[in-house]
Amino acid sequence: MALQAQAAEPQVRVLLLEADRMPLAAGQQPLVLRAGSQRWSLAPSESVVLQLTASGLVLERGGAVERLPQMSELWLEPAARPSGEGADFQLQQRGYRGRLQLLVGASAVRAINHVLLEVYLPSVVGSEMPASWPQAALRAQAVAARTYALRQRKPTAPFDVSATVSSQVYKGVDAETPSTRQAVASTRGQVLIYGSSLANAVFHSSAGGSTENSGDLWSQQLPYLVSVPDFDQHSPVHAWEQRLEPEQLQKAFGEIGGAQRIEVLATTGSGRVRQARVIGPAGTLVLTGAQLRSRLGLKSTLVRFEVLAPELAALPPSLPPLPPLTSQPPVQVPLPVQVPPPSLLAIGRGYGHGVGMSQWGAHGLAQRGQSYDQILRHYYRGTELRPYTSP
């Protein structure tokens, strides 16, 4: 299917960092740091630090410190037209293309990368998948990432997506390779459409055998995000175990003094935890699967729990009864045994929320000879591959 992208390429705004200290550097070309009519030039490879202090912004460069006037926004951008090779700027020693917007808040500065969508995507594909994977899997990832980024654009918000797993991972130019650039170029402009709208092309690492219905995890059941068989049996996280020690359980469930056992009360159609009861020394908690995963740092909610406390099985069911009162010498009654808190074992499958495309499943289908559009049709049922056009 030959699809052509529109001529006007969209941009995406990516939140890279929110902090009070911004280590910045130029790439192989000079940069300009500007705020309104003020300019500061950076020579090729020159490093500076922008620091937010209690009394305002300071610029540290070459051992000197310059206090900057009060401002809410700065831009770091190439002094001339970018060459297209290498990074245009560095933030925390990681290189990026495009421009950097710095929004100054009361306690932190937001660093937001403004970059052309098709320039952003090769890094996302290489950050989300091993670049050595088959082209069919990389191309499926490119289309899903492009669709996701476009659907997340929010003109009235300060940025569209973050550079972490809370959106999709973006590690700058170091994550680009010839194979990820090929995957993006060969699918240029292609997106997933359902009806007349961009699909919510979410993805995750590994589904553990079957993906999840979106309505079983989130508030809305989308017709194209339904549970389908996964092909991730070769994934290193298809099946996993995680030991949960008493110290971790105490920290996770401090309000009930830890956890002696966890009972799954309800599951989704794919077997993921919908609701669970945590029984602790000082009470019980009823949590959703997502809350349980967050508190324990689990790979997924496709999980069950076992108690690792063999010493409990060796204890008598109850203490012996007290002896009758007689003139005989008193019988020594054993003191209660102090039982250490148990460890738990989480036994699970998959990694991630389980909705949409499984990346390891895409790899498995690619190894079976499926094309990228076949992979996308499997995970996003009823969607169509089309060229992106502005609404």
C-alpha positions, 0 to 999 in steps of 0.5 A: 500500500503506497501512502503519501504524507502531507506536505506540511509536516507536523511538530511534536513538543516533548517534555524532556526534563523538569528540574531546577538545574539544566546542563546544556551544550551545543552540538557541532554547530553554534547555538543561541540562547535567547529570551525576548531581545536578549541573546547568549551565543554558544560555540560548538561543543560549549557547555553551560548550566542554567540554574534556578535559584531562590533569587532567580535564574543564573547562567554558569559558563566557563567558570563565570556566573551571570544573573539573568533578568526575570523571565518566564521563557527562553529558547535554545536553538541553532544559530544557523540552519541545522545540517541535519547531521548529529544533535542540534543541542545536548541536555544532560549529555544526551543529544537532541534535534530541533529546538529547546523551549525552557519554561521557568516556573516558581521552583523548576524549569521545564525543558520542552523539545520542539521537533518535527514529527518524522525527525522525532520518530526514529529515536522513539522506535529505537528507544522502544524496541531493539533496533536489531528487530525485524523491519516489520516489527519496527515499522509497526512500532513507527506507525503506532508511535506516530499515531500516538504522538499525533493524537496526544497533541494539545495546542493549549497545553505547554507540551504534548508528550513526555520522553518517558514510559508515561507517554513513549520513550524518547532518548534523542539521537543516540537511540537512532540507527539506520534500521529505525530511520528506515522503519520511519521513512518507509512508513512516512506519514502513515497513521491508524484511523478508526472511523474518522479519528486517529486511533489511540494506538497504545502499546506495551512490552509483552501481554503474557498470552493475550492482550487486554480489553481497554474497558477492563483497564480504563473507563472506556471500551474502544472497539479496536482495543479488544483482547486478542491472542498474543505471540510473545511466548519467546519474550523474557517476561512472558512468565516471571516471578517476583519475591516480595520481602516483609520490608517491601510489603511493610513499605507498600502497605504501611497503613495495615502494617504490611501484608500476610497474604494477598487474595485476588477477588476479581479478574478481567476476561484475560485473567488480570487482577481487577480487584484484590484484598491485602490482609495485614497485621493491622487490617485489610485493604481492597485495591484495584489491580493497577493500584496493586501493581503500582505499590509493589512495582509488578511487571503486570497485573496478570499475577497471583500470589503465594505465601512463602512461610514454611515455618507456619506449617510447622506450628501447632494449630493452637497452644496446649490447654492450661492444666487444671489447678492441683497441688502438683507442681505447675506445668511449664506452658510454652510461650507463644512462638514469635512468627516472623512476617511472611514473604510473598511470591508474585507469579505473573506473565507479561510486562505493561498494561496489556492494552493494544500492541504487544511489542514482543508479540509484534516481534513474534509475528514478524518472525512468522513472516507477517508484514507490519500492516498485518501486525497492526491489524491484529492488535488494533482491530478494525483500524485502517492505515492511512496518510495523516492529514490535519483536522 
